[in-house]
Amino acid sequence: MVDDSAETSQKIISGDGSKLLVLIAEDEFLIQANLENVVTEAGFEHISVSNAEEAVLALEEDSDRFCALITDVRMPGEADGWDLARRAREMQPLLPVIYMTGDSAKEWAAQGVPNSVLLQKPFVQAQLVTALTTLLNDAAASSVGQ
């Protein structure tokens, strides 16, 4: 049997019928491409950028279009993933944030935004999908009645 999961996966739909859009900030091309495949196969759409500054610009354009942020911690430029997530939360306080790092996990407690998830590289695809869906469900539950 042939696995057609990429073709048959359904899009994750928001309450207004639009597809959920994830912002990916990762400077390493191969990792970025893998992340794109994972979120697409999980039914999400994505916009990918290679540094925090580009991600902030995308958020400033319209932060409400994004359902989540997946960011590397260490990227080129003045800002890093910690800075990006703090800026994103200023614009959208309940935005789910997933950090990825190979060497900065010990900084998460001090630098990470509340109610975020940190994935230590390398991680398996299921960990990313689980983190993303868990944070989205938590954010939806937090926004009920607001």
Secondary structure, DSSP 8 states (H G I E B T S, - for coil): ----HHHH----B-TTS-B-EEEEE-SSHHHHHHHHHHHHHTT-EEEEESSHHHHHHHHHHHGGGEEEEEEESS-SSS--HHHHHHHHHHH-TT--EEEEESS-GGGHHHHS-TT-EEEESS--HHHHHHHHHHHHHHHHHHHTT-
